[in-house]
Amino acid sequence: MNRAARFLFSRFRYGFPVNLAKTTFRTSYVCPNRATCNYSVRYFSLSSTHCTSTNTEERDNLIDELESFQDHTDHAEILNFIHDNHKRLAPVHVTKALDTLRFIQARKDKSEQTFDAIGKSPVFGKVSEMILEYLERDDVDNDVVVSNLYALTRLGLEASHPLIQQLFLKGCRSIENMNLHQLSKFVATFRYISDAYYLSPTMSPVMEMFSRRLDDVTEIRTFSQLMVCVARLSSPGLKQRLAEKAVELMAHCDDERSPNSVYRILYAVSVMRLKHRKLLDTISQYFIGVMDELDSNHIYRIKYATKELNYYNKALDEVFRKHLLSLVPESHDSFPEAMIPSLLWCLGPMVPRKVRHNVEVLALRHLPTHIEQQKLVSVLQALEAMGCRNQTLLQKVANLVQEGLNDNRQQVAPALQAAKTFTAAGYQDKQFLSQLRYAIVSEAVATYSPRLAANCLESLSHLPGERLEDGVVKKINAMLPQFNFAQLGVIMQSLRTLMTNAAVQKANQKTLSELFRNVNATVIDRLDTVRNFRTFHKVVLSYYIDSPSWTSTFLIEEIIKWYENRLGEMGSVTGYNLASWAVVMSRMRYLHGLILDTLANTTVKKMDTLQNEQLVTVLTVLGFLNYSPTNAEEFFGACIEFVTRNMSTIPPHVLVRMAYALALLQRLPAEIVKAVFQIKFLEQLDTYLEKSTDRQNTMLRDVLMRLNRAVVLENPEYDIPWFHGQHCLEVAKKVPVIDGAEKQVMDVLTNVLGGTEFVRSKVVSPYFQTIDFECYLTEEGSALPCVEYGDFYNRAEGTWQKATKPLPATAHRVAIDYQDALDFCRNSQHPLGHIAMRKRHLEILGYTVVQIPHFEWNSMKLGTEESWQEYLQHKLSAAVGR
């Protein structure tokens, strides 16, 4: 055990300082039976040689006097009391005095919570002598050792202090003799002594004792402290036992310290990465019930832990939002500085723009001048999520980041996040951005951590610069065998971002291209070692980003081969793996009939076990790829039956996505249409949209608009009104840019038709489909002036312009669309679902649709102006039936 203690303290000396900022929900640690505890009996044997004549009644009086100091704010008063009465003090009184000092210290601001004033007092030297003298006795009580160690670590006494070391060593020797309450209090001191406490051999007896006596734990506070301690070392079996025990204790956590204990359980679950739905739902319900007791710092810690677990509870999030809004004052004159970082991170990204502006003003006035590292990263993340453009606030946060740039070990995380935040905000302070880049490059070159190296490259890809430093390229190349798949994905995406910078591409083209090939080769080598679906999907989805074909085609081929070799193992595929498989096929835009048919067949077989999100994922992929499986009738029949049977339990946003996927494949039934377009359902959807992020809001509104348009045009018998006109008018104000191949098509088309007056570009059709080019042709193929025929939307004025002449009965209104590579499946000339739907809708509206695929326009046959003109003339003639 001496070796265990030496190991733990050696970890402190070599870079693991005491970090009091990590203390969460700080409250006193009191004996659970305090109300009935008789100090005169409990500590009768603890009298020191200094007070052998002190009787029981006098001890009780001294304890009462010490407790009276808890209402004071000056630690000097209790130190003076100890000085005046040191001859009468027994160990119990020393313990009570230290505990009272801790109470006084905890009520101060964090900046004032230092041990200096207490440690410099000669009284503390006397107290230390008394404790050390007591530790030399044979009948040392575990309560005294643990309580003194707990109080001193909370007061901030350094772990290297001899008193802490002696108390800790005594505690290590007595672990087997401790009860569970003493053990929980003892392990609570570990993280104050060293951040790497879980690496100490001391944890072995702690783990063994806790695992053996887990069923005997009846107090949630005791359990939560021990659960946090063993979280990093728990086996899968122990994790499951801990979760079940936590659920059991959560049913009875009605004492006043429960919020702290419940948070510790949540924190331990996040450390273990244990997604135990029942436990997380129980914790969420508990916090909803005690919301009035929580401030923004508490909510910050809860949301941070749930984010780490990728757990979302709609009800909890809504209660958090309302409670945080109630904390925002009407006046910005006064607000606790310590709450600003938490308020920004928790509330900023999830409120309307007007409230967001008030939060920014509040932060500008009261943001503290010094913030701990994790909170500073959270502030930067919040500003990025909010889309903050307040230059004054950005400058204030930049000053906080700049202060720590010289301390690379402590400030590298804020620097990495700052690169993303300030670049996204368009921050223009070149000197600051240069310092940021220098600090990140220095860290990237010096680090031996694969995760940190990948994150540094990602941050550098966002910062302005004319080249990627050679030292960084060499470091990434050297560490390729050490990166995991997620880190390789970060590197690949960073390289793609760098290649969009013309200056970097010119300066580093050869080295970046070589690094691209090395990264892909590393991934392919490792794919051969993956054997099960879950691991494979985790690997592919963490690495694969839809990159240009010249960097990813051979990787896609390897992925498809892996799937083809395992089509016979579909019986073991879970709903989660099924949805992940569908997502991979969607991201690759790869049309593979055998694989998609297998997905559809397996979905039918496992329909009763699928969750809503898993089914909508499979449907969305088939709709996106515009593929109807060979068992279409059976598949769509099972899907529609599932949706109609569970209509009342499917969340509104999921049902809208399901309906749109079915509409893409022309399989949308009347019962789903009527359910989606009911007033009550749309009100529920609006409620969801109000709580969602801007990106989620925009995407879902676009899906609903497309669904509304599809039903109105393709199923007029359902009598559903078009109610997205105003929404589309706002979207249509943005004028698209014509460049590249589209500009070529327009120039050739103008020559073919005889002038610019015979063609319109980027036309908005009825129901707001944007058409690349529009023209009017007679039955003989002659062009008519666009200005005279056809209604059109004037983007500049924001109004519909009426035609001056009616279109002749035999004339054609022609829509000409250029289709680039992203409009087709990657491996074929098969159009994607939304492209096929677009063609159907334009034809319903009376257009003659002419499509110009990129693989025809850019083919070797069409390399000259004359060949392009001939091609377009042929297309237009075929369209009008000539």
Secondary structure by P-SEA (a helix, b strand, c coil): caaaaaaaaaaaaacccccccccccccccccccccccccccccccccccccccccaaaaaaaaaaaaaacccccaaaaaaaaaaccccccaaaaaaaaaaaaaaaaaccccccccccccccaaaaaaaaaaaaaaacccccaaaaaaaaaaaaaaccccccaaaaaaaaaaaaccccccaaaaaaaaaacccccccccccccaaaaaaaaaaaccccccaaaaaaaaaaacccccaaaaaaaaaaaaaaaacccccaaaaaaaaaaaaaaaaccccaaaaaaaaaaaaaacccccaaaaaaaaaaaaaaccccaaaaaaaaaaaaaacccccccccccaaaaaaacccccccaaaaaaaaaaaaacccccccaaaaaaaaaaaaaacccaaaaaaaaaaaaaaccccccccaaaaaaaaaaaaaacccaaaaaaaaaaaaaaaaaccccaaaaaaaaaaaaacccccccaaaaaaaaaacccccaaaaaaaaaaaaaaaacaaaaaacaaaaaaaaaaaaaaaaaaaaacccaaaaaaaaaaccccccccccaaaaaaaaaaaaacccccccccaaaaaaaaaaaaaaccccaaaaaaaaaaaaaacccccaaaaaaaaaaaaaacccccaaaaaaaaaaaaaaaacccccaaaaaaaaaaaaaaccccaaaaaaaacaaaaaaaaaaaaaccaaaaaaaaaaaaaaaaaaaaccccccccccaaaaaaaaacbbbbbcaaaaaaaaaaaaaaccccccccccccccbbbbcccccccccccccccccbbbbbcccccbbbbbcccccccccbbbbbbbcccccccccccccaaaaaaaaaaaaaccbbbbbbcccccccccccaaaaaaaaaaaaaaaacc
